[in-house]
Amino acid sequence: MREEWQRLSASTPAPPALEQRFQFLSNRLLRSARPYFDKRDEVRRAHGGEVKRVLERADAMGEGDAKAMLALRTELSTALRGLDQVDPRDRSAFAKRIKAHIDALGNRIAAHDAEIEQAKANLIARAEKLAETSDARDVAKQARELQAQWTAIGNGRRSTDQKQWRAFRA
């Protein structure tokens, strides 16, 4: 309202009494709205602090396990969606950093999944060779060892793991 008043006053100055009345009312409105603006700023600072903490964890994330990387990527995505609760002056910088971390984590997770897929493919090949062995005791022992190795490898992409598990069991 003040900007509009100034724009209008620039072309046609208002009478002093009207100017004084407008300034008095706008100051009174701002004074009554001040608690809202203070609370809004406090909430924005709190959310900005949360985003900073998530980004600090992402900066410090080394070669973590896949579950930690997935959880962090989820947190970063949530933080990205919640940037409207952060100070507008910080949003752009936060968004760039968050997107960079999400991309980096996505690449690391994809590489991890590819390693697991390859390791499980090797186990499937070894299991298929077991089918050619005639000694039942040796086959059972080696099959248990392969299953233990399968479990020790961990999980990759769910859809790929399920397909490979069916091939392994067969």
Secondary structure, DSSP 8 states (H G I E B T S, - for coil): -HHHHHHHHHHS---HHHHHHHHHHHHHHHHHHHHHHHHHHHHHHHHHHHHHHHHHHHHH--S--HHHHHHHHHHHHHHHHTGGGS-HHHHHHHHHHHHHHHHHHHHHHHHHHHHHHHHHHHHHHHHHHHTT---HHHHHHHHHHHHHHHHHH----HHHHHHHHHHHH-
